[in-house]
Amino acid sequence: MQIDYRAELPGLDCGLCGYPTCDAFAGALQLKPQLLERCTMRSANKQTFTGKVPVPDSPTTLPVVHNKPSVSNGKDPWCDRLGRPFEFYMDVFPGDKGPRETIIPRNPLRTRELEIQPGDLLLGRPSGMSCGCPLTHVGIAERVDAVNGVIDWFITGPLTARQGNPKNIGYYEAIAYDGLIQEKHPNCEIQIGVRYYFQPRRCMMQWRHSGLITFLNQTPHGLQAHAEGLMIG
């Protein structure tokens, strides 16, 4: 028996849950109803928070669909919300708390001044040529290079900022992005040394990004890729 979850969702198509539309998310809920907690816009989720940082559900429990992406702009599945074409989706690694990104604060000394350590909750906004985005990003530090100020983190979404006490790193530059390619355009051959347009699966804006692929590795979960020189648009 199927349940119509669309009545439970706000219809905002914000993308925070990792799906481009509320209708697509409702379809995923048929397989795993507990994912409903990903929707932070539901009135049921507007509560007093405990201060604990939640760990998003592992993508390993979700079905992997090859070359059959959801339509993000209502027309072409290989165009972003603004109608711009891209070549593949970049998804998160199984078990990760969110997308992996390598960043450096505009003022690299902030990494030492704030005494950032692995596991810390961070808040900042990517800006400039590297990956300008109108949204504030929140995530959990994974590796920290205090000498150079470079941080590897998992982007978890704005809900975690309301559940903890994040350290504000201010504006930062996005250096690199790591993820799994599970869905790509049928005519796309991915090679090292080539710049591609791609869309992060959990991008709230559903906008395409571009990056130079410098590492590829075939895994049981998909093609692992490392992209540098990130830009939006």
C-alpha positions as a Markdown table, in Angstrom:
| # | Residue | x | y | z |
|---|---|---|---|---|
| 1 | Met | 0.0 | 0.0 | 0.0 |
| 2 | Gln | 1.4 | 3.3 | -1.1 |
| 3 | Ile | 1.1 | 6.5 | 1.0 |
| 4 | Asp | 0.8 | 9.9 | -0.5 |
| 5 | Tyr | 3.6 | 11.8 | 1.2 |
| 6 | Arg | 3.0 | 14.9 | -0.9 |
| 7 | Ala | 0.6 | 16.2 | 1.7 |
| 8 | Glu | 3.4 | 16.1 | 4.3 |
| 9 | Leu | 5.8 | 18.2 | 2.2 |
| 10 | Pro | 5.7 | 22.0 | 1.9 |
| 11 | Gly | 6.0 | 22.1 | -2.0 |
| 12 | Leu | 8.9 | 24.5 | -1.9 |
| 13 | Asp | 11.3 | 22.4 | -4.0 |
| 14 | Cys | 14.2 | 23.7 | -1.9 |
| 15 | Gly | 16.4 | 20.7 | -2.6 |
| 16 | Leu | 17.8 | 20.5 | 1.0 |
| 17 | Cys | 16.7 | 16.9 | 1.3 |
| 18 | Gly | 18.9 | 15.9 | -1.7 |
| 19 | Tyr | 16.0 | 15.7 | -4.2 |
| 20 | Pro | 15.3 | 18.4 | -6.8 |
| 21 | Thr | 11.5 | 18.5 | -6.1 |
| 22 | Cys | 9.1 | 17.6 | -3.3 |
| 23 | Asp | 7.4 | 15.2 | -5.7 |
| 24 | Ala | 10.7 | 13.4 | -6.3 |
| 25 | Phe | 11.3 | 13.2 | -2.5 |
| 26 | Ala | 7.8 | 11.9 | -2.0 |
| 27 | Gly | 8.6 | 9.0 | -4.4 |
| 28 | Ala | 11.8 | 8.2 | -2.4 |
| 29 | Leu | 9.7 | 8.1 | 0.8 |
| 30 | Gln | 7.8 | 5.2 | -0.5 |
| 31 | Leu | 11.0 | 3.1 | -0.2 |
| 32 | Lys | 12.2 | 4.7 | 3.0 |
| 33 | Pro | 9.7 | 6.7 | 5.1 |
| 34 | Gln | 12.3 | 7.7 | 7.8 |
| 35 | Leu | 13.9 | 10.0 | 5.2 |
| 36 | Leu | 11.0 | 12.4 | 6.0 |
| 37 | Glu | 13.1 | 13.9 | 8.8 |
| 38 | Arg | 15.4 | 15.4 | 6.1 |
| 39 | Cys | 12.6 | 17.9 | 5.3 |
| 40 | Thr | 13.4 | 20.9 | 7.6 |
| 41 | Met | 10.5 | 23.0 | 6.3 |
| 42 | Arg | 7.8 | 20.7 | 7.8 |
| 43 | Ser | 6.1 | 22.2 | 10.9 |
| 44 | Ala | 6.8 | 18.9 | 12.7 |
| 45 | Asn | 10.5 | 19.6 | 12.5 |
| 46 | Lys | 10.3 | 23.2 | 13.9 |
| 47 | Gln | 11.0 | 22.3 | 17.5 |
| 48 | Thr | 13.5 | 23.0 | 20.3 |
| 49 | Phe | 16.8 | 21.5 | 19.3 |
| 50 | Thr | 19.1 | 19.5 | 21.6 |
| 51 | Gly | 22.4 | 20.8 | 20.4 |
| 52 | Lys | 23.4 | 17.5 | 18.9 |
| 53 | Val | 24.6 | 17.4 | 15.3 |
| 54 | Pro | 22.5 | 14.9 | 13.3 |
| 55 | Val | 24.1 | 12.5 | 10.9 |
| 56 | Pro | 22.2 | 12.3 | 7.6 |
| 57 | Asp | 21.1 | 8.9 | 6.5 |
| 58 | Ser | 23.7 | 6.8 | 4.6 |
| 59 | Pro | 23.1 | 6.9 | 0.8 |
| 60 | Thr | 23.9 | 3.2 | 0.7 |
| 61 | Thr | 20.3 | 2.5 | 1.7 |
| 62 | Leu | 18.9 | 4.4 | -1.3 |
| 63 | Pro | 18.5 | 2.8 | -4.8 |
| 64 | Val | 21.2 | 3.6 | -7.3 |
| 65 | Val | 19.8 | 4.6 | -10.6 |
| 66 | His | 22.1 | 4.9 | -13.6 |
| 67 | Asn | 21.4 | 7.4 | -16.4 |
| 68 | Lys | 17.8 | 8.0 | -15.2 |
| 69 | Pro | 18.0 | 11.2 | -13.2 |
| 70 | Ser | 15.0 | 13.2 | -11.9 |
| 71 | Val | 14.0 | 16.2 | -14.0 |
| 72 | Ser | 15.3 | 19.2 | -12.1 |
| 73 | Asn | 14.0 | 22.0 | -14.3 |
| 74 | Gly | 10.7 | 20.4 | -15.4 |
| 75 | Lys | 12.0 | 19.8 | -19.0 |
| 76 | Asp | 15.5 | 18.4 | -19.6 |
| 77 | Pro | 17.0 | 16.0 | -17.1 |
| 78 | Trp | 20.5 | 17.2 | -18.1 |
| 79 | Cys | 19.8 | 20.8 | -17.5 |
| 80 | Asp | 19.9 | 22.6 | -14.1 |
| 81 | Arg | 17.0 | 24.7 | -12.6 |
| 82 | Leu | 18.0 | 27.6 | -14.8 |
| 83 | Gly | 18.1 | 25.5 | -18.0 |
| 84 | Arg | 21.9 | 25.2 | -18.3 |
| 85 | Pro | 23.2 | 21.8 | -19.5 |
| 86 | Phe | 25.5 | 19.6 | -17.4 |
| 87 | Glu | 27.1 | 16.2 | -17.9 |
| 88 | Phe | 26.7 | 14.3 | -14.7 |
| 89 | Tyr | 25.5 | 14.3 | -11.1 |
| 90 | Met | 28.0 | 14.2 | -8.2 |
| 91 | Asp | 26.6 | 12.3 | -5.3 |
| 92 | Val | 27.9 | 11.7 | -1.7 |
| 93 | Phe | 30.0 | 8.7 | -0.6 |
| 94 | Pro | 28.2 | 5.9 | 1.3 |
| 95 | Gly | 28.3 | 6.6 | 5.0 |
| 96 | Asp | 29.4 | 10.3 | 4.7 |
| 97 | Lys | 27.6 | 13.0 | 6.6 |
| 98 | Gly | 27.3 | 15.0 | 3.4 |
| 99 | Pro | 29.2 | 16.2 | 0.3 |
| 100 | Arg | 33.0 | 16.4 | 0.7 |
| 101 | Glu | 34.6 | 19.7 | 0.0 |
| 102 | Thr | 38.1 | 21.2 | 0.5 |
| 103 | Ile | 38.0 | 24.9 | 1.5 |
| 104 | Ile | 40.2 | 27.7 | 2.8 |
| 105 | Pro | 38.9 | 30.7 | 4.6 |
| 106 | Arg | 39.5 | 34.1 | 2.9 |
| 107 | Asn | 41.6 | 34.8 | 6.0 |
| 108 | Pro | 43.4 | 31.4 | 6.5 |
| 109 | Leu | 44.4 | 32.5 | 10.0 |
| 110 | Arg | 40.8 | 31.9 | 11.0 |
| 111 | Thr | 41.6 | 28.1 | 11.0 |
| 112 | Arg | 44.1 | 28.7 | 13.9 |
| 113 | Glu | 42.3 | 31.5 | 15.6 |
| 114 | Leu | 39.2 | 29.5 | 16.0 |
| 115 | Glu | 41.2 | 26.4 | 16.9 |
| 116 | Ile | 39.3 | 24.3 | 14.4 |
| 117 | Gln | 39.5 | 20.6 | 15.0 |
| 118 | Pro | 38.0 | 17.5 | 13.2 |
| 119 | Gly | 34.4 | 17.1 | 14.3 |
| 120 | Asp | 33.8 | 20.9 | 14.8 |
| 121 | Leu | 30.6 | 22.4 | 13.3 |
| 122 | Leu | 31.5 | 25.2 | 10.9 |
| 123 | Leu | 29.5 | 28.0 | 9.2 |
| 124 | Gly | 30.6 | 30.1 | 6.2 |
| 125 | Arg | 29.8 | 31.2 | 2.7 |
| 126 | Pro | 31.7 | 30.4 | -0.5 |
| 127 | Ser | 32.4 | 33.5 | -2.5 |
| 128 | Gly | 34.6 | 35.0 | -5.3 |
| 129 | Met | 35.8 | 33.3 | -8.4 |
| 130 | Ser | 36.1 | 29.9 | -6.7 |
| 131 | Cys | 32.5 | 29.1 | -6.2 |
| 132 | Gly | 30.3 | 32.1 | -5.4 |
| 133 | Cys | 27.0 | 30.9 | -3.9 |
| 134 | Pro | 24.2 | 33.0 | -2.3 |
| 135 | Leu | 23.6 | 30.4 | 0.5 |
| 136 | Thr | 25.5 | 30.1 | 3.8 |
| 137 | His | 27.0 | 26.6 | 4.1 |
| 138 | Val | 27.2 | 24.6 | 7.3 |
| 139 | Gly | 29.3 | 21.5 | 7.7 |
| 140 | Ile | 31.5 | 19.3 | 9.9 |
| 141 | Ala | 35.3 | 19.4 | 9.7 |
| 142 | Glu | 36.9 | 16.2 | 8.8 |
| 143 | Arg | 40.6 | 17.1 | 8.3 |
| 144 | Val | 42.3 | 20.4 | 9.3 |
| 145 | Asp | 45.7 | 21.8 | 8.0 |
| 146 | Ala | 46.4 | 24.5 | 10.6 |
| 147 | Val | 49.6 | 25.5 | 8.9 |
| 148 | Asn | 48.0 | 26.5 | 5.6 |
| 149 | Gly | 44.4 | 27.0 | 6.9 |
| 150 | Val | 43.0 | 24.3 | 4.6 |
| 151 | Ile | 39.9 | 22.4 | 5.8 |
| 152 | Asp | 38.2 | 19.2 | 4.5 |
| 153 | Trp | 34.6 | 19.1 | 5.6 |
| 154 | Phe | 31.2 | 17.5 | 5.1 |
| 155 | Ile | 28.5 | 19.9 | 4.0 |
| 156 | Thr | 25.5 | 19.0 | 6.1 |
| 157 | Gly | 23.0 | 21.8 | 5.5 |
| 158 | Pro | 21.6 | 24.7 | 7.6 |
| 159 | Leu | 19.6 | 22.5 | 9.9 |
| 160 | Thr | 22.7 | 21.6 | 11.8 |
| 161 | Ala | 23.5 | 25.2 | 12.5 |
| 162 | Arg | 20.3 | 25.4 | 14.5 |
| 163 | Gln | 21.2 | 22.3 | 16.4 |
| 164 | Gly | 24.7 | 23.2 | 17.5 |
| 165 | Asn | 27.1 | 26.2 | 18.1 |
| 166 | Pro | 29.0 | 26.5 | 14.8 |
| 167 | Lys | 32.3 | 28.3 | 14.4 |
| 168 | Asn | 31.9 | 31.1 | 11.9 |
| 169 | Ile | 34.8 | 31.0 | 9.3 |
| 170 | Gly | 33.3 | 33.8 | 7.3 |
| 171 | Tyr | 33.8 | 33.9 | 3.5 |
| 172 | Tyr | 35.9 | 31.0 | 2.1 |
| 173 | Glu | 37.2 | 29.7 | -1.2 |
| 174 | Ala | 36.1 | 26.3 | -2.4 |
| 175 | Ile | 39.2 | 24.5 | -3.6 |
| 176 | Ala | 38.0 | 21.0 | -4.5 |
| 177 | Tyr | 35.0 | 18.7 | -4.5 |
| 178 | Asp | 34.9 | 14.9 | -4.1 |
| 179 | Gly | 32.0 | 12.7 | -4.9 |
| 180 | Leu | 30.6 | 9.7 | -6.7 |
| 181 | Ile | 29.3 | 9.8 | -10.3 |
| 182 | Gln | 26.4 | 7.4 | -10.5 |
| 183 | Glu | 24.4 | 9.2 | -13.2 |
| 184 | Lys | 25.9 | 10.7 | -16.3 |
| 185 | His | 24.8 | 11.8 | -19.7 |
| 186 | Pro | 24.8 | 8.9 | -22.1 |
| 187 | Asn | 27.2 | 10.7 | -24.5 |
| 188 | Cys | 29.6 | 11.8 | -21.7 |
| 189 | Glu | 33.0 | 10.1 | -21.4 |
| 190 | Ile | 34.7 | 11.2 | -18.2 |
| 191 | Gln | 38.5 | 11.7 | -18.4 |
| 192 | Ile | 41.2 | 13.1 | -16.1 |
| 193 | Gly | 42.4 | 16.5 | -17.2 |
| 194 | Val | 39.1 | 17.7 | -18.6 |
| 195 | Arg | 36.8 | 20.4 | -17.2 |
| 196 | Tyr | 33.1 | 19.3 | -16.9 |
| 197 | Tyr | 29.8 | 20.8 | -15.9 |
| 198 | Phe | 28.2 | 18.8 | -13.2 |
| 199 | Gln | 25.4 | 19.2 | -10.6 |
| 200 | Pro | 25.9 | 18.2 | -7.0 |
| 201 | Arg | 23.1 | 15.9 | -6.1 |
| 202 | Arg | 22.3 | 17.8 | -2.8 |
| 203 | Cys | 22.8 | 21.4 | -4.1 |
| 204 | Met | 19.9 | 23.4 | -2.6 |
| 205 | Met | 19.9 | 25.8 | -5.6 |
| 206 | Gln | 20.0 | 22.9 | -8.1 |
| 207 | Trp | 22.6 | 24.8 | -10.1 |
| 208 | Arg | 25.3 | 23.4 | -12.2 |
| 209 | His | 29.0 | 23.6 | -11.2 |
| 210 | Ser | 32.1 | 23.1 | -13.2 |
| 211 | Gly | 35.5 | 21.6 | -12.2 |
| 212 | Leu | 38.7 | 20.1 | -13.6 |
| 213 | Ile | 38.8 | 16.3 | -12.9 |
| 214 | Thr | 42.2 | 15.4 | -11.5 |
| 215 | Phe | 41.4 | 11.9 | -10.1 |
| 216 | Leu | 39.1 | 9.0 | -11.0 |
| 217 | Asn | 38.6 | 5.6 | -9.4 |
| 218 | Gln | 36.0 | 3.0 | -10.1 |
| 219 | Thr | 34.3 | 1.7 | -6.9 |
| 220 | Pro | 31.4 | -0.7 | -6.3 |
| 221 | His | 29.2 | 2.4 | -5.6 |
| 222 | Gly | 30.1 | 4.5 | -8.6 |
| 223 | Leu | 33.0 | 6.4 | -10.2 |
| 224 | Gln | 34.9 | 8.3 | -7.5 |
| 225 | Ala | 35.9 | 11.7 | -8.8 |
| 226 | His | 38.0 | 14.7 | -7.5 |
| 227 | Ala | 37.2 | 18.1 | -9.1 |
| 228 | Glu | 39.3 | 21.2 | -8.6 |
| 229 | Gly | 39.0 | 24.8 | -9.8 |
| 230 | Leu | 35.3 | 25.0 | -8.9 |
| 231 | Met | 32.9 | 27.5 | -10.3 |
| 232 | Ile | 29.1 | 27.9 | -10.5 |
| 233 | Gly | 27.2 | 28.7 | -13.7 |
